[in-house]
Amino acid sequence: MPSPVKTPSPKKAAAKTVSPGPAHADLAPHPALEAKLAATDSAAKAFRLIAGSALSQATANAAILARARRPEALHQMRVGLRRLRGALSLFGPMLADGGLDGVKAELKWITGELGPARDLDVFLSDTYRPLLEPHRDWPELANLGHVLREARSRAYDRAQAAVTSSRFGVLVHDLTAWIETGAWSTKSGPKQTALRARPIGRLAPELLDQVRAKVIKRGRKLKSLDPEVRHRLRIHAKKLRYATGFFGSLYARDAAKSLKRFEDAAHRLTGALGDQNDIVAATALAAEIAAQAPPRVAYVAGLTAAERLNGEAGSMKAARKALKAFRKSEAFW
């Protein structure tokens, strides 16, 4: 993450504040558009449709981010990349070939280039701004805001450099080709051949069962889990949410109500776990700022982190409640 190194003047910081850009329709962010699957589609066809949808979401928002510093476009690009990585994980046994590891590594790279800007967007909106009114008497609070916006500007420089780089262009080209005609699609081993041909209507329940079981298992004794283990639980919960979206069209007619209830339970769980993760991330970011900013700004950065930590108990309570409700939610498949 780009590190703040000095307190800029208010005028200079204001000039670098990330702007949502002009309100043109062609700069509107692109949310996920789930593929429509048929139960008789092969697993190979289903993967291509799902991965293609996720990649389209990522690249459409990358095109916006290349032109304007739109936080929601950056967020939606990251969602598209996570959906794509989730699809790779879900269909992993079918996709094992010489190219899969390289695909994963490049997706991890571009995701990492976007992460600091998103972290600073979240810190500013969820941690810093709520303090402006109740704690306007805190010394250096305004200058902390300038430091944060300077850091965010540098983080967006990094994100825009990544999405306009030749490396990202090659990634999109190669990934598009790999999804359609990669070695995974022609490998002659009996296991992969059978997996590719298997109807997605039969495979989807097994995949959903596997991910749901991991969430339930990793969620045991949630209160005592360390932050890193909770983070991995959140990743599995997100994978389940994405899988629910991937396969939702298979159940939208006959199990629409139970699908909606399950989606709501999974959404509440990922949201609650996300709040926990944001508290940890905010504390780490405040510590990084405090380590490099002038002493008075470092002091108020510490106060900011402490204020966010005050909500930890309530956040944990909400996460435990959401996990309990999720465990009781009926599988729709």
C-alpha contacts under 8 A as a table, 3 or more apart, distances in Angstrom:
res1	aa1	res2	aa2	distance
1	M	115	G	7.96
1	M	116	P	5.03
1	M	155	A	7.02
2	P	116	P	7.26
2	P	151	A	6.02
2	P	152	R	7.94
2	P	154	R	6.36
2	P	155	A	5.95
3	S	151	A	6.29
3	S	288	E	7.32
3	S	289	I	7.09
3	S	292	Q	7.60
4	P	7	T	7.98
4	P	147	V	6.15
4	P	148	L	7.39
4	P	150	E	7.10
4	P	151	A	5.47
4	P	289	I	6.29
4	P	292	Q	6.57
4	P	293	A	6.64
5	V	292	Q	5.50
5	V	293	A	5.72
6	K	147	V	7.15
6	K	292	Q	7.53
6	K	293	A	5.63
6	K	294	P	6.70
7	T	143	N	6.52
7	T	144	L	7.70
7	T	146	H	6.98
7	T	147	V	5.69
7	T	293	A	6.87
7	T	294	P	7.01
7	T	297	V	7.95
8	P	12	K	6.34
8	P	13	A	6.02
8	P	143	N	7.69
8	P	146	H	6.50
8	P	147	V	6.71
8	P	150	E	7.76
9	S	12	K	5.30
9	S	13	A	6.17
9	S	146	H	7.67
10	P	13	A	5.13
10	P	14	A	6.02
10	P	143	N	7.45
10	P	146	H	6.49
11	K	14	A	5.23
11	K	15	A	6.40
12	K	15	A	5.19
12	K	16	K	6.66
13	A	16	K	5.25
13	A	17	T	6.22
13	A	146	H	5.29
13	A	147	V	7.60
13	A	149	R	6.60
13	A	150	E	5.99
14	A	17	T	5.16
14	A	146	H	7.48
16	K	149	R	7.12
16	K	150	E	6.45
16	K	153	S	6.02
17	T	149	R	5.52
17	T	150	E	7.01
17	T	152	R	7.81
17	T	153	S	6.45
18	V	69	R	6.22
18	V	70	R	7.96
18	V	149	R	7.27
18	V	152	R	7.27
18	V	153	S	6.11
18	V	156	Y	7.99
19	S	68	A	7.99
19	S	69	R	6.11
19	S	70	R	6.97
20	P	23	A	7.96
20	P	68	A	7.21
20	P	69	R	5.94
20	P	70	R	4.74
20	P	71	P	6.91
21	G	68	A	5.74
21	G	69	R	6.53
21	G	70	R	6.56
22	P	27	L	7.88
23	A	27	L	7.08
23	A	28	A	7.83
24	H	27	L	5.44
24	H	28	A	6.97
25	A	28	A	5.32
26	D	64	I	7.90
27	L	64	I	5.62
27	L	68	A	7.73
28	A	64	I	7.82
28	A	73	A	7.52
29	P	61	N	6.02
29	P	64	I	7.36
29	P	72	E	6.23
29	P	73	A	4.69
29	P	76	Q	6.79
30	H	57	Q	6.15
30	H	60	A	6.60
30	H	61	N	6.05
30	H	73	A	7.06
30	H	76	Q	6.58
31	P	57	Q	6.69
31	P	76	Q	5.99
32	A	53	S	7.57
32	A	54	A	7.07
32	A	57	Q	6.08
32	A	76	Q	7.82
32	A	79	V	7.91
32	A	80	G	6.93
33	L	53	S	6.54
33	L	54	A	7.99
33	L	57	Q	7.56
34	E	50	I	7.17
34	E	53	S	6.50
34	E	245	G	6.56
34	E	246	F	6.20
35	A	49	L	5.88
35	A	50	I	5.77
35	A	53	S	6.32
35	A	246	F	6.86
35	A	249	S	7.76
36	K	249	S	5.66
36	K	250	L	7.91
37	L	41	D	6.80
37	L	46	A	6.59
37	L	247	F	7.22
37	L	249	S	5.98
37	L	250	L	6.19
38	A	41	D	5.35
38	A	200	I	7.72
38	A	201	G	7.36
38	A	249	S	7.74
38	A	250	L	6.27
39	A	199	P	6.36
39	A	200	I	5.61
39	A	201	G	4.00
39	A	202	R	7.52
39	A	250	L	6.18
40	T	199	P	5.06
40	T	200	I	6.44
40	T	201	G	6.29
41	D	45	K	6.17
41	D	46	A	6.29
41	D	199	P	5.42
41	D	200	I	5.76
41	D	201	G	7.56
42	S	45	K	5.22
42	S	46	A	6.19
42	S	196	R	6.28
42	S	197	A	5.03
42	S	198	R	5.32
42	S	199	P	4.48
42	S	200	I	5.58
43	A	46	A	4.96
43	A	47	F	6.06
43	A	195	L	6.65
43	A	196	R	5.10
43	A	197	A	6.09
43	A	198	R	5.59
43	A	199	P	5.83
43	A	200	I	4.97
43	A	203	L	7.46
44	A	47	F	5.21
44	A	48	R	6.32
44	A	185	S	7.32
44	A	195	L	7.83
44	A	196	R	4.69
44	A	197	A	6.75
45	K	48	R	5.15
45	K	49	L	6.27
46	A	49	L	5.19
46	A	50	I	6.10
46	A	200	I	6.72
47	F	50	I	5.10
47	F	51	A	5.81
47	F	87	A	7.29
47	F	91	F	7.33
48	R	51	A	5.27
48	R	52	G	5.74
48	R	179	I	6.00
48	R	180	E	6.55
49	L	52	G	5.14
49	L	53	S	6.14
50	I	53	S	5.20
50	I	54	A	6.39
50	I	84	L	7.93
50	I	87	A	7.18
50	I	246	F	6.39
51	A	54	A	5.14
51	A	55	L	6.06
51	A	83	R	7.94
51	A	84	L	5.61
51	A	87	A	6.44
51	A	179	I	7.19
52	G	55	L	5.12
52	G	56	S	6.03
52	G	176	T	7.66
52	G	179	I	7.56
53	S	56	S	5.16
53	S	57	Q	6.32
54	A	57	Q	5.14
54	A	58	A	6.33
54	A	80	G	4.82
54	A	81	L	6.71
54	A	83	R	5.77
54	A	84	L	5.25
55	L	58	A	5.06
55	L	59	T	6.12
55	L	80	G	6.30
55	L	81	L	6.92
55	L	84	L	6.53
56	S	59	T	5.23
56	S	60	A	5.90
56	S	80	G	7.74
57	Q	60	A	5.34
57	Q	61	N	6.32
57	Q	76	Q	7.32
57	Q	77	M	6.45
57	Q	80	G	5.18
58	A	61	N	5.46
58	A	62	A	6.09
58	A	76	Q	7.04
58	A	77	M	4.27
58	A	78	R	6.88
58	A	79	V	7.44
58	A	80	G	4.58
58	A	81	L	5.86
59	T	62	A	4.79
59	T	63	A	6.23
59	T	77	M	7.09
59	T	172	V	7.84
60	A	63	A	5.33
60	A	64	I	6.76
60	A	77	M	7.73
61	N	64	I	5.03
61	N	65	L	6.15
61	N	73	A	5.14
61	N	74	L	6.72
61	N	76	Q	6.50
61	N	77	M	5.14
62	A	65	L	4.97
62	A	66	A	6.07
62	A	73	A	7.39
62	A	74	L	7.30
62	A	77	M	6.22
62	A	163	V	6.03
63	A	66	A	5.20
63	A	67	R	6.76
63	A	163	V	7.82
64	I	67	R	5.32
64	I	68	A	6.06
64	I	70	R	7.55
64	I	73	A	6.56
65	L	68	A	5.13
65	L	69	R	5.67
65	L	70	R	6.23
65	L	73	A	6.19
65	L	74	L	6.31
65	L	160	Q	6.50
65	L	163	V	7.62
66	A	69	R	7.71
66	A	160	Q	5.45
66	A	163	V	6.35
66	A	164	T	6.27
69	R	74	L	7.93
69	R	156	Y	6.99
70	R	73	A	5.29
70	R	74	L	6.40
71	P	74	L	5.11
71	P	75	H	6.13
71	P	118	R	7.34
71	P	121	D	7.09
72	E	75	H	4.88
72	E	76	Q	6.02
73	A	76	Q	5.07
73	A	77	M	6.05
74	L	77	M	5.11
74	L	78	R	6.33
74	L	114	L	7.27
74	L	118	R	7.25
75	H	78	R	5.17
75	H	79	V	6.28
75	H	118	R	6.82
76	Q	79	V	4.86
76	Q	80	G	6.16
77	M	80	G	5.08
77	M	81	L	6.29
78	R	81	L	5.02
78	R	82	R	6.09
78	R	111	T	6.51
78	R	114	L	7.33
79	V	82	R	5.03
79	V	83	R	6.04
80	G	83	R	5.06
80	G	84	L	6.19
81	L	84	L	5.02
81	L	85	R	6.16
81	L	107	L	7.06
81	L	111	T	7.00
82	R	85	R	4.99
82	R	86	G	5.92
83	R	86	G	4.89
83	R	87	A	6.19
83	R	239	K	7.68
83	R	242	Y	6.13
84	L	87	A	5.08
84	L	88	L	6.36
85	R	88	L	5.05
85	R	89	S	6.29
85	R	104	K	7.27
85	R	107	L	7.46
86	G	89	S	5.10
86	G	90	L	6.06
86	G	239	K	5.51
86	G	242	Y	6.96
86	G	243	A	7.68
87	A	90	L	4.98
87	A	91	F	6.07
87	A	243	A	7.64
88	L	91	F	5.44
88	L	92	G	5.50
88	L	95	L	7.43
89	S	92	G	4.88
90	L	207	L	6.83
90	L	243	A	7.80
91	F	94	M	5.62
91	F	95	L	6.33
92	G	95	L	5.11
92	G	96	A	6.22
93	P	96	A	5.69
93	P	192	Q	7.32
94	M	184	W	6.97
94	M	191	K	7.98
94	M	192	Q	5.20
94	M	195	L	5.94
94	M	196	R	6.59
95	L	100	L	6.91
95	L	184	W	5.01
95	L	185	S	7.71
95	L	192	Q	7.82
96	A	99	G	7.95
96	A	100	L	6.21
96	A	184	W	6.27
97	D	100	L	5.77
97	D	183	A	6.13
97	D	184	W	5.43
97	D	187	K	7.86
98	G	101	D	7.13
98	G	183	A	7.38
99	G	102	G	5.43
99	G	103	V	6.35
99	G	178	W	7.89
99	G	182	G	7.60
99	G	183	A	7.43
100	L	103	V	5.11
100	L	104	K	6.27
101	D	104	K	5.14
101	D	105	A	6.16
102	G	105	A	5.07
102	G	106	E	6.29
103	V	106	E	5.36
103	V	107	L	6.24
103	V	175	L	6.92
104	K	107	L	5.16
104	K	108	K	6.09
105	A	108	K	5.09
105	A	109	W	6.27
106	E	109	W	4.95
106	E	110	I	6.42
106	E	171	L	6.87
107	L	110	I	5.39
107	L	111	T	6.10
108	K	111	T	5.15
108	K	112	G	6.09
109	W	112	G	5.17
109	W	113	E	6.41
110	I	113	E	5.06
110	I	114	L	6.59
110	I	162	A	6.96
110	I	163	V	7.93
110	I	168	F	7.42
111	T	114	L	5.36
111	T	115	G	6.27
112	G	115	G	5.14
112	G	116	P	7.62
113	E	116	P	7.08
113	E	158	R	6.59
113	E	159	A	5.53
113	E	162	A	6.57
114	L	117	A	5.89
114	L	118	R	6.61
114	L	155	A	7.83
114	L	156	Y	7.86
114	L	158	R	7.63
114	L	159	A	5.07
115	G	118	R	5.22
115	G	119	D	6.09
116	P	119	D	5.02
116	P	120	L	6.23
116	P	152	R	7.70
116	P	155	A	5.77
117	A	120	L	5.25
117	A	121	D	6.17
117	A	152	R	5.65
117	A	153	S	7.95
117	A	155	A	4.76
117	A	156	Y	5.57
117	A	159	A	7.18
118	R	121	D	4.98
118	R	122	V	6.20
119	D	122	V	5.24
119	D	123	F	6.12
119	D	281	A	7.60
120	L	123	F	4.91
120	L	124	L	6.02
120	L	148	L	7.12
120	L	151	A	7.67
120	L	152	R	5.72
121	D	124	L	5.34
121	D	125	S	6.21
121	D	152	R	7.23
122	V	125	S	5.22
122	V	126	D	5.64
122	V	127	T	7.47
122	V	278	D	7.94
123	F	126	D	5.44
123	F	127	T	5.02
123	F	128	Y	6.21
123	F	282	A	6.09
124	L	127	T	5.81
124	L	128	Y	4.80
124	L	129	R	5.87
124	L	145	G	7.81
124	L	148	L	7.30
125	S	128	Y	6.28
125	S	129	R	5.49
125	S	130	P	7.41
126	D	129	R	6.53
126	D	130	P	6.56
127	T	130	P	6.13
127	T	131	L	7.15
127	T	282	A	7.26
127	T	304	T	7.21
127	T	305	A	7.98
127	T	308	R	6.43
128	Y	131	L	5.59
128	Y	132	L	7.03
128	Y	145	G	7.40
128	Y	304	T	6.99
129	R	132	L	5.38
130	P	133	E	6.96
130	P	134	P	7.78
131	L	134	P	5.63
131	L	135	H	5.44
131	L	136	R	7.34
131	L	304	T	7.77
132	L	135	H	5.60
132	L	136	R	5.23
132	L	141	L	7.69
133	E	136	R	5.41
135	H	138	W	5.55
136	R	141	L	7.17
138	W	141	L	5.72
138	W	300	V	7.20
139	P	142	A	7.97
139	P	296	R	7.53
139	P	300	V	7.09
140	E	143	N	5.03
140	E	144	L	6.16
140	E	296	R	6.43
140	E	297	V	5.60
140	E	300	V	6.57
141	L	144	L	5.06
141	L	145	G	6.51
141	L	297	V	7.30
141	L	300	V	6.28
142	A	145	G	5.08
142	A	146	H	6.55
143	N	146	H	4.91
143	N	147	V	6.27
143	N	297	V	6.80
144	L	147	V	5.05
144	L	148	L	6.20
144	L	297	V	5.73
144	L	300	V	7.31
144	L	301	A	6.88
145	G	148	L	5.06
145	G	149	R	6.14
146	H	149	R	5.14
146	H	150	E	6.09
147	V	150	E	5.14
147	V	151	A	6.20
148	L	151	A	5.08
148	L	152	R	6.08
149	R	152	R	4.88
149	R	153	S	6.05
150	E	153	S	5.10
150	E	154	R	6.46
151	A	154	R	5.22
151	A	155	A	6.19
152	R	155	A	4.85
152	R	156	Y	6.14
153	S	156	Y	5.15
153	S	157	D	6.26
154	R	157	D	4.91
154	R	158	R	6.37
155	A	158	R	5.07
155	A	159	A	6.29
156	Y	159	A	4.85
156	Y	160	Q	5.95
157	D	160	Q	5.31
157	D	161	A	6.05
158	R	161	A	5.11
158	R	162	A	6.24
159	A	162	A	5.13
159	A	163	V	6.40
160	Q	163	V	5.25
160	Q	164	T	6.15
161	A	164	T	5.37
161	A	165	S	5.95
162	A	165	S	5.15
162	A	167	R	7.74
162	A	168	F	6.59
163	V	168	F	5.85
163	V	169	G	7.83
164	T	168	F	6.94
164	T	169	G	7.50
165	S	168	F	5.45
165	S	169	G	6.53
166	S	169	G	4.89
166	S	170	V	6.07
167	R	170	V	5.19
167	R	171	L	6.14
168	F	171	L	4.86
168	F	172	V	6.24
169	G	172	V	5.30
169	G	173	H	6.28
170	V	173	H	5.08
170	V	174	D	5.92
171	L	174	D	5.27
171	L	175	L	5.80
172	V	175	L	5.18
172	V	176	T	6.01
173	H	176	T	5.34
173	H	177	A	6.43
174	D	177	A	5.18
174	D	178	W	6.03
175	L	178	W	4.89
175	L	179	I	6.05
176	T	179	I	5.35
176	T	180	E	6.51
177	A	180	E	5.29
177	A	181	T	5.77
177	A	182	G	6.58
178	W	181	T	5.32
178	W	182	G	3.97
178	W	183	A	7.53
179	I	182	G	5.99
180	E	185	S	7.68
181	T	184	W	7.80
181	T	185	S	6.04
181	T	186	T	7.86
182	G	185	S	5.70
182	G	186	T	7.52
183	A	186	T	5.51
183	A	187	K	5.91
184	W	187	K	5.45
184	W	192	Q	7.91
185	S	196	R	7.53
186	T	193	T	7.90
187	K	192	Q	6.94
187	K	193	T	7.06
188	S	192	Q	7.15
188	S	193	T	6.08
189	G	192	Q	5.60
189	G	193	T	6.04
190	P	193	T	5.11
190	P	194	A	6.04
191	K	194	A	5.29
191	K	195	L	6.20
192	Q	195	L	4.93
192	Q	196	R	6.07
193	T	196	R	5.29
193	T	197	A	6.45
194	A	197	A	5.31
194	A	198	R	6.11
195	L	198	R	5.21
198	R	202	R	7.35
198	R	203	L	6.91
199	P	202	R	5.62
199	P	203	L	6.48
200	I	203	L	4.85
200	I	204	A	5.57
201	G	204	A	5.72
201	G	205	P	7.48
201	G	250	L	7.06
202	R	205	P	6.44
202	R	206	E	7.53
203	L	206	E	5.46
203	L	207	L	6.42
204	A	207	L	5.13
204	A	208	L	6.10
204	A	247	F	6.84
205	P	208	L	5.12
205	P	209	D	6.02
205	P	333	W	5.77
206	E	209	D	5.07
206	E	210	Q	6.26
207	L	210	Q	5.17
207	L	211	V	6.44
208	L	211	V	5.36
208	L	212	R	6.03
208	L	240	L	7.03
208	L	243	A	6.83
208	L	244	T	7.52
209	D	212	R	5.20
209	D	213	A	6.03
210	Q	213	A	5.27
210	Q	214	K	6.45
211	V	214	K	5.16
211	V	215	V	6.44
211	V	236	H	6.88
211	V	237	A	7.96
211	V	239	K	7.29
211	V	240	L	5.81
212	R	215	V	5.19
212	R	216	I	6.34
212	R	237	A	7.82
212	R	240	L	6.45
213	A	216	I	5.20
213	A	217	K	6.04
214	K	217	K	5.10
214	K	218	R	5.95
214	K	236	H	6.96
215	V	218	R	5.30
215	V	219	G	5.96
215	V	233	L	6.25
215	V	236	H	5.87
215	V	237	A	5.85
216	I	219	G	5.15
216	I	220	R	6.79
216	I	327	R	6.83
217	K	220	R	5.82
218	R	233	L	5.84
219	G	222	L	5.29
219	G	230	R	7.98
219	G	233	L	6.59
219	G	323	L	7.35
221	K	224	S	5.68
221	K	225	L	6.70
222	L	225	L	5.35
222	L	230	R	7.43
222	L	320	R	6.91
223	K	316	M	7.00
223	K	320	R	7.59
225	L	229	V	5.99
225	L	230	R	6.03
226	D	229	V	5.51
226	D	230	R	6.27
227	P	230	R	5.00
227	P	231	H	6.03
227	P	277	N	7.40
227	P	280	V	7.29
228	E	231	H	4.97
228	E	232	R	6.41
229	V	232	R	5.08
229	V	233	L	6.28
230	R	233	L	4.94
230	R	234	R	6.23
230	R	273	L	7.51
230	R	277	N	7.83
231	H	234	R	5.02
231	H	235	I	6.33
231	H	273	L	7.80
231	H	277	N	6.52
232	R	235	I	4.97
232	R	236	H	6.39
233	L	236	H	5.20
233	L	237	A	6.20
234	R	237	A	4.94
234	R	238	K	6.10
234	R	270	T	6.15
234	R	273	L	5.85
234	R	274	G	7.05
235	I	238	K	5.10
235	I	239	K	6.22
236	H	239	K	4.95
236	H	240	L	6.28
237	A	240	L	5.07
237	A	241	R	6.34
237	A	266	A	7.07
237	A	269	L	7.40
237	A	270	T	6.03
238	K	241	R	4.92
238	K	242	Y	6.15
238	K	270	T	6.27
239	K	242	Y	5.06
239	K	243	A	6.04
240	L	243	A	4.96
240	L	244	T	6.06
240	L	266	A	7.62
241	R	244	T	5.07
241	R	245	G	6.39
241	R	263	E	6.97
241	R	266	A	6.12
241	R	267	H	7.03
242	Y	245	G	5.06
242	Y	246	F	6.09
243	A	246	F	4.84
243	A	247	F	6.16
244	T	247	F	5.47
244	T	248	G	5.53
244	T	263	E	7.05
245	G	248	G	5.02
245	G	249	S	7.83
246	F	249	S	7.52
247	F	250	L	5.64
247	F	251	Y	7.42
248	G	251	Y	5.47
248	G	252	A	5.92
248	G	259	L	7.29
249	S	252	A	5.04
249	S	253	R	7.88
250	L	253	R	7.72
251	Y	254	D	5.65
251	Y	255	A	5.18
251	Y	256	A	6.34
251	Y	259	L	7.18
251	Y	332	F	7.58
251	Y	333	W	7.14
252	A	255	A	5.85
252	A	256	A	4.62
252	A	259	L	7.23
253	R	256	A	5.62
255	A	258	S	5.57
255	A	259	L	5.92
255	A	332	F	6.24
255	A	333	W	7.78
256	A	259	L	5.05
256	A	260	K	6.15
257	K	260	K	5.15
257	K	261	R	6.30
258	S	261	R	5.05
258	S	262	F	6.08
258	S	330	E	6.98
258	S	331	A	7.37
258	S	332	F	5.23
259	L	262	F	5.19
259	L	263	E	6.06
259	L	331	A	7.81
259	L	332	F	5.23
260	K	263	E	5.03
260	K	264	D	6.10
261	R	264	D	5.14
261	R	265	A	6.26
261	R	329	S	7.31
262	F	265	A	5.11
262	F	266	A	6.14
262	F	326	F	7.67
262	F	329	S	5.93
262	F	330	E	6.72
262	F	331	A	6.86
262	F	332	F	7.03
263	E	266	A	5.14
263	E	267	H	5.97
264	D	267	H	5.01
264	D	268	R	6.18
265	A	268	R	5.24
265	A	269	L	6.26
265	A	322	A	7.11
265	A	325	A	6.64
265	A	326	F	5.23
265	A	329	S	6.86
266	A	269	L	5.08
266	A	270	T	6.23
266	A	326	F	6.39
267	H	270	T	5.30
267	H	271	G	6.03
268	R	271	G	5.05
268	R	272	A	6.09
268	R	322	A	5.99
269	L	272	A	5.20
269	L	273	L	6.13
269	L	319	A	6.49
269	L	322	A	4.98
269	L	323	L	5.87
269	L	326	F	6.99
270	T	273	L	5.08
270	T	274	G	5.79
271	G	274	G	4.89
271	G	275	D	6.31
272	A	275	D	5.18
272	A	276	Q	6.63
272	A	315	S	6.81
272	A	316	M	7.86
272	A	318	A	6.17
272	A	319	A	4.73
272	A	322	A	6.95
273	L	276	Q	5.08
273	L	277	N	6.30
273	L	319	A	5.88
274	G	277	N	4.96
274	G	278	D	6.04
275	D	278	D	5.03
275	D	279	I	6.33
275	D	315	S	6.57
276	Q	279	I	5.31
276	Q	280	V	6.62
276	Q	312	E	7.12
276	Q	315	S	6.27
276	Q	316	M	6.94
276	Q	319	A	7.93
277	N	280	V	5.20
277	N	281	A	6.14
278	D	281	A	4.92
278	D	282	A	5.84
279	I	282	A	5.12
279	I	283	T	6.21
279	I	308	R	6.44
279	I	309	L	6.53
279	I	312	E	7.14
280	V	283	T	5.23
280	V	284	A	6.32
281	A	284	A	5.12
281	A	285	L	6.10
282	A	285	L	5.10
282	A	286	A	6.03
282	A	305	A	6.56
282	A	308	R	7.62
283	T	286	A	5.17
283	T	287	A	6.19
283	T	305	A	5.10
283	T	306	A	7.84
283	T	308	R	7.76
283	T	309	L	7.68
284	A	287	A	5.10
284	A	288	E	6.29
285	L	288	E	5.03
285	L	289	I	6.26
286	A	289	I	5.09
286	A	290	A	6.02
286	A	301	A	5.43
286	A	302	G	6.37
286	A	304	T	7.38
286	A	305	A	5.92
287	A	290	A	4.96
287	A	291	A	6.12
287	A	301	A	7.42
287	A	302	G	6.97
287	A	305	A	7.96
288	E	291	A	5.19
288	E	292	Q	6.71
289	I	292	Q	5.48
289	I	293	A	5.69
289	I	298	A	6.53
289	I	301	A	6.89
290	A	293	A	5.47
290	A	294	P	7.80
290	A	295	P	7.57
290	A	297	V	7.06
290	A	298	A	3.84
290	A	299	Y	6.89
290	A	301	A	5.91
290	A	302	G	6.78
291	A	298	A	6.90
292	Q	298	A	7.62
293	A	297	V	6.02
293	A	298	A	5.52
294	P	297	V	5.46
294	P	298	A	6.01
295	P	298	A	4.89
295	P	299	Y	6.14
296	R	299	Y	5.06
296	R	300	V	6.55
297	V	300	V	5.27
297	V	301	A	6.11
298	A	301	A	4.99
298	A	302	G	6.32
299	Y	302	G	5.17
299	Y	303	L	6.48
300	V	303	L	4.83
300	V	304	T	6.11
301	A	304	T	5.00
301	A	305	A	6.35
302	G	305	A	5.15
302	G	306	A	6.19
303	L	306	A	5.04
303	L	307	E	6.13
304	T	307	E	5.13
304	T	308	R	6.42
305	A	308	R	5.18
305	A	309	L	6.23
306	A	309	L	4.99
306	A	310	N	6.43
307	E	310	N	5.26
307	E	311	G	7.54
308	R	311	G	5.76
308	R	312	E	7.40
309	L	312	E	5.18
310	N	313	A	7.23
311	G	314	G	5.47
311	G	315	S	6.09
312	E	315	S	5.00
312	E	316	M	6.11
313	A	316	M	5.16
313	A	317	K	6.25
314	G	317	K	5.07
314	G	318	A	6.26
315	S	318	A	5.13
315	S	319	A	6.19
316	M	319	A	4.97
316	M	320	R	6.16
317	K	320	R	5.25
317	K	321	K	6.22
318	A	321	K	5.09
318	A	322	A	6.08
319	A	322	A	5.06
319	A	323	L	6.08
320	R	323	L	5.08
320	R	324	K	6.14
321	K	324	K	5.14
321	K	325	A	6.29
322	A	325	A	5.14
322	A	326	F	6.08
323	L	326	F	4.94
323	L	327	R	6.21
324	K	327	R	5.26
324	K	328	K	6.59
325	A	328	K	5.20
325	A	329	S	6.29
326	F	329	S	5.03
